[in-house]
Amino acid sequence: RNRATTAVVKEGDVADENSTTSAVSTTPADGNGVDQALEGGIKLPDEDEGDPLPEKLRSTVLSRLTHDMLICSLLACIVMLLHSTSALHHVLQHIHPLALWLPPVVLGFLIHYIIPQLRKQQPWLCIARPICMQHEYGNYEVYDAAKVMCFEKLYVWLCMLERNVVYPVLFTCALTADAAAIVTKHEIIGPLLIVICGLKCMRSAYSYPPSQFLILAFTKLFFNYDIRGFSETFLIDYFFMSIIYKKMYEFLLKLKFIVTYIAPWQITWGSAFHAFAQPFSVPHSAMLFVQAAVSAVLSTPLNPVLGSAIFITSYVRPVKFWERDYNTKRMDQSNTRLSTSLLDHNPGADDNNLNSIFYEHLTRSLQHSLCGDLMLGRWGPAGEGDCFVLASDNLNCLVHLTEVANGIVTFQV
C-alpha cells in the first residue's frame, strides 16, 4: 500500500550555474491514510509551506518605492535650489558647450562599447579569448554561483555614475540654458514643451542608458553641423533625435533579418526554373524593404496580416508579444488520483512533467538572479524586447525581456 514518487530534472549549466529540482510526494503507510489520500482528504506537506517569493517581491518593491521617493524628493529640492538662484546660469555662461556633452559621450563609449567588447568571446574578432574573463571561464561545469569580478564592480559603479550623476547634471544644465529660449519662441506651448522634453530625456537616461551616448552624439553633430540653423535648442533636438534613432535602429534590425533569412535570393537554386525566376524576385524584395520601413515607423511586427509581402503590415502590439499561455501542469500524487496515475493514458505526460518542473525552477531562479546579472553586464547590453537563448548540452529555453526599468526587470520564459 506504500507508494512514493520522485521526479528530478537536472538543469545543466543554464545561466552559469547547475541546480537540481526535486518534486517529492509520499502517502502514509497505513490503509486509512491511503484511502484518505485517494479521496483528497490529506493535506500534503508542500501545501503547508508558503511560497516565500511573493513576500520577498513585496518587500523589494516597497523598499524600491521608498528609495525612489527619497531620491526624487532630494533631486527635486536640488533642482529647485539651482534654478531659484542665478549661480548655475552664471556658471554655464563661462563653460564651453563641448564640456557638457563630450564627457557623457566618452563615458558611454567606454561603458557600453569598450567594456562589453573586452568581455566578448572574441573581442573585435581579433583576439581568441576574452580579455576580461570570468573566474569560471576555464571550468567545464559550474556548480556554484558565479564569482563577482573586479571589472564587473567597475562596470556597475560607472553605470551608476552615468545614470545618477552625469545625465541628470547634463539635462539640468540644458533645462537652465534652454528654458528661456523655448518660452520666448513658443509663448503658448513653451512650458509644456519643456516638461515633455525634460521628462523624456530623464526617463530615457534611466530606462536604457546604452543608447544615450549615441543619441547625444548624433544630436550635437546633426544639428550643429549637418543642418546648422534649424536647431530648436538642445532639449527639443534631443527629444526628436531619440525617436528617430530608435526607429532607424529598428529598421536596421529588420533589414538584417530580411537579408539573412527571408530574402528571395536566399532560396537554393534546385533547378533551371529557379535561375529563370530569380530576376522576378526583385519587386518582391523591394516590397519587403518597404514593408520593413513601414513596420519600423509603426513599431509593428514584420510579418503582414496574410503572410505575403503585398499586404499591409500587422497591427501594432506591445512589447510583450506572447499572446498564448504555454504553461504546462505538473502531474503527481499531489493532484492526481492513484487509479488515474497508474494508467498510462498519455505517453507524453512524463515529458510535460519534466518540462513544467524545468521551467518552473528556471523561472524562479531567474527571478532571483536575472536583474543582478543584467546590472553586472553578464548578458551584454540588454534592453526591452531583447530575446536570449539559454542552452546547455540537452536543455534550452528562450528568455524575453519585456520591461527593463531602473532596478526592475520583467521577463517571460
SVG drawing of the C-alpha trace seen along z (x, -y; Angstrom):
<svg xmlns="http://www.w3.org/2000/svg" viewBox="-13 -86 57 88">
<polyline fill="none" stroke="black" stroke-width="0.4" points="0.0,0.0 3.0,-2.3 3.9,-4.4 6.4,-7.2 7.0,-9.2 10.1,-11.3 10.7,-13.5 14.1,-15.0 15.3,-17.1 18.8,-18.5 19.2,-21.9 22.7,-21.6 24.8,-24.8 21.9,-27.2 22.6,-30.7 26.1,-29.9 25.0,-27.5 23.9,-23.9 20.9,-23.2 18.6,-20.2 14.9,-20.5 13.0,-17.7 9.3,-17.1 8.6,-14.5 5.2,-13.4 4.5,-10.5 1.4,-8.8 1.2,-7.4 1.8,-3.7 -1.5,-2.8 -4.6,-1.8 -6.7,-4.7 -4.0,-7.1 -4.1,-5.6 -7.9,-5.8 -7.9,-9.4 -5.2,-10.3 -7.3,-8.8 -10.2,-10.9 -8.1,-14.0 -8.5,-14.3 -4.9,-14.6 -3.1,-17.9 0.4,-17.4 3.4,-19.0 4.1,-21.1 0.7,-22.8 1.5,-23.9 4.7,-25.7 4.0,-29.1 5.8,-30.5 8.4,-33.0 8.8,-34.7 5.6,-36.9 6.6,-38.3 10.1,-38.9 8.8,-40.7 6.5,-42.9 9.4,-43.9 11.6,-44.6 9.1,-46.8 8.3,-48.6 11.9,-49.3 12.4,-50.4 9.4,-52.8 10.8,-54.2 14.2,-54.7 12.7,-56.4 10.5,-58.7 13.5,-59.8 15.8,-60.3 13.1,-62.1 12.4,-64.4 16.1,-65.1 16.6,-65.7 13.6,-68.0 15.0,-70.1 18.4,-70.3 17.0,-71.3 14.7,-73.9 17.6,-75.3 19.7,-75.5 17.0,-77.2 16.0,-79.6 19.5,-81.2 21.5,-82.5 24.6,-80.6 24.1,-77.8 23.2,-80.2 26.3,-82.3 28.5,-79.2 27.0,-78.0 27.9,-81.3 31.6,-80.6 31.6,-76.9 32.1,-75.8 29.2,-73.7 31.7,-71.0 32.5,-70.4 28.9,-69.5 28.1,-66.8 31.6,-65.4 32.1,-63.7 28.8,-61.7 29.7,-60.6 33.2,-59.4 31.9,-57.7 29.1,-56.0 31.5,-54.8 33.7,-53.3 30.9,-51.6 28.7,-50.4 31.2,-49.6 34.7,-49.1 33.9,-47.1 31.4,-44.7 33.9,-44.1 36.6,-43.2 34.2,-40.6 33.1,-39.0 34.3,-35.6 36.4,-37.1 36.9,-40.8 36.6,-42.8 37.1,-39.4 40.9,-39.9 41.6,-38.1 40.9,-34.4 39.9,-34.7 38.1,-37.4 40.4,-40.0 38.1,-40.4 37.1,-36.8 35.0,-35.3 36.5,-33.3 34.7,-30.2 35.8,-30.6 38.0,-27.5 35.6,-25.2 33.7,-22.5 30.8,-22.6 29.9,-25.2 28.2,-24.2 28.3,-27.4 27.2,-31.0 29.5,-32.9 32.1,-35.0 31.8,-38.7 34.9,-40.1 36.6,-43.4 35.7,-44.6 32.0,-43.8 32.2,-46.0 33.8,-48.8 31.1,-48.4 28.3,-48.7 29.9,-51.8 30.4,-53.5 26.8,-52.8 25.5,-54.3 27.7,-57.3 26.4,-57.8 22.8,-57.2 22.5,-59.1 25.1,-61.9 26.2,-62.6 22.9,-62.7 20.9,-64.5 23.6,-67.2 23.6,-67.4 19.8,-67.7 19.6,-70.1 22.1,-72.4 20.1,-72.0 16.9,-73.0 18.5,-76.0 20.1,-77.2 17.2,-76.5 14.1,-77.2 14.1,-81.0 14.7,-80.5 11.9,-77.9 9.4,-80.1 10.4,-83.2 10.0,-81.4 6.9,-79.3 4.9,-81.5 1.8,-79.3 3.2,-75.8 6.7,-76.6 6.2,-75.3 4.5,-72.2 7.4,-71.5 9.9,-72.0 8.1,-69.5 7.6,-66.8 11.1,-67.0 12.8,-67.2 10.8,-64.2 11.6,-62.2 15.3,-63.0 15.5,-61.9 13.3,-58.8 15.4,-57.7 18.6,-58.1 17.2,-55.8 15.4,-53.2 18.0,-52.4 21.4,-54.1 23.3,-52.0 21.9,-54.1 22.0,-57.5 25.6,-58.4 24.9,-57.7 21.7,-59.8 23.6,-62.6 26.5,-62.5 24.1,-62.4 22.1,-65.3 25.1,-67.6 26.7,-66.6 23.5,-66.6 22.1,-69.9 25.4,-71.7 27.0,-70.7 24.6,-68.9 21.6,-71.2 23.0,-74.2 20.4,-76.9 17.5,-74.6 18.1,-73.8 15.3,-74.2 17.5,-74.2 19.2,-71.1 16.1,-69.7 13.8,-69.6 16.6,-68.4 17.4,-65.5 13.7,-64.6 13.2,-64.2 16.6,-62.6 15.9,-59.9 12.7,-58.9 14.5,-59.0 17.4,-56.9 15.1,-54.2 13.1,-54.0 16.2,-53.8 17.7,-51.1 14.6,-49.0 14.6,-49.4 18.2,-48.3 17.5,-45.2 14.6,-44.2 16.7,-44.8 19.4,-42.4 16.7,-39.8 15.3,-40.1 18.8,-39.9 19.9,-37.0 16.8,-34.8 13.8,-35.5 15.1,-37.4 14.2,-35.7 17.8,-35.3 18.4,-33.0 16.4,-30.3 18.5,-27.4 18.6,-27.0 17.3,-23.5 16.5,-23.6 16.7,-25.8 13.4,-27.3 14.9,-28.9 17.5,-30.6 14.8,-31.8 12.6,-33.1 15.3,-34.8 15.1,-38.2 11.3,-38.2 12.1,-38.3 13.4,-41.9 9.9,-43.5 9.2,-41.2 12.4,-42.2 11.7,-45.8 8.3,-45.3 9.9,-43.6 12.1,-46.6 9.2,-49.0 7.3,-46.8 10.2,-46.8 10.3,-50.6 6.5,-50.9 6.7,-48.4 9.6,-50.2 7.8,-53.5 4.6,-52.0 6.5,-49.6 4.7,-46.6 5.8,-43.0 7.5,-42.4 5.1,-39.6 2.0,-41.0 -1.6,-40.1 -2.0,-37.4 1.6,-36.2 2.6,-37.9 4.6,-41.0 2.0,-42.5 -0.3,-43.1 -0.1,-45.8 1.9,-45.0 0.4,-43.6 -1.3,-45.5 0.7,-47.4 1.4,-45.3 3.0,-45.9 6.5,-44.6 5.0,-41.5 4.0,-39.7 3.3,-36.2 -0.5,-36.1 -0.9,-32.5 -0.2,-30.8 2.1,-27.8 2.3,-26.8 2.3,-23.0 0.8,-21.5 2.9,-19.2 1.0,-16.0 2.0,-13.9 0.3,-12.4 -0.5,-15.8 -3.1,-16.5 -3.8,-13.1 -5.8,-10.1 -3.9,-6.9 -6.1,-5.0 -5.5,-7.6 -1.8,-7.8 -1.4,-4.0 -3.0,-4.1 -0.8,-5.4 -3.4,-7.5 -0.9,-10.0 2.6,-8.8 3.8,-12.5 2.7,-13.2 6.2,-12.5 7.7,-15.0 5.2,-17.6 6.0,-16.9 9.7,-17.3 9.2,-20.5 7.0,-22.1 9.5,-21.3 12.4,-22.7 10.6,-25.9 9.2,-26.4 12.7,-26.1 14.3,-28.2 11.8,-31.0 12.2,-31.0 16.0,-31.1 15.9,-33.9 13.6,-35.9 16.4,-36.0 19.4,-36.4 18.4,-38.0 18.3,-41.6 21.6,-41.4 23.2,-39.7 22.0,-42.4 23.3,-45.1 26.7,-43.3 26.7,-43.2 26.9,-39.4 24.2,-39.3 25.7,-42.2 23.8,-45.5 20.2,-44.3 17.0,-46.3 13.3,-45.9 12.3,-43.4 15.6,-41.6 15.5,-37.8 18.2,-35.4 18.6,-31.7 20.0,-29.8 21.4,-26.5 23.2,-23.6 24.1,-20.1 20.5,-18.9 18.2,-21.7 17.5,-25.2 15.0,-28.0 14.1,-31.4 14.1,-34.4 12.3,-37.5 12.8,-40.8 9.5,-42.7 10.4,-45.6 13.7,-47.0 13.4,-49.8 15.7,-51.3 16.4,-48.2 13.4,-46.2 13.2,-43.7 10.1,-41.9 10.7,-38.8 9.0,-35.8 10.4,-32.3"/>
</svg>
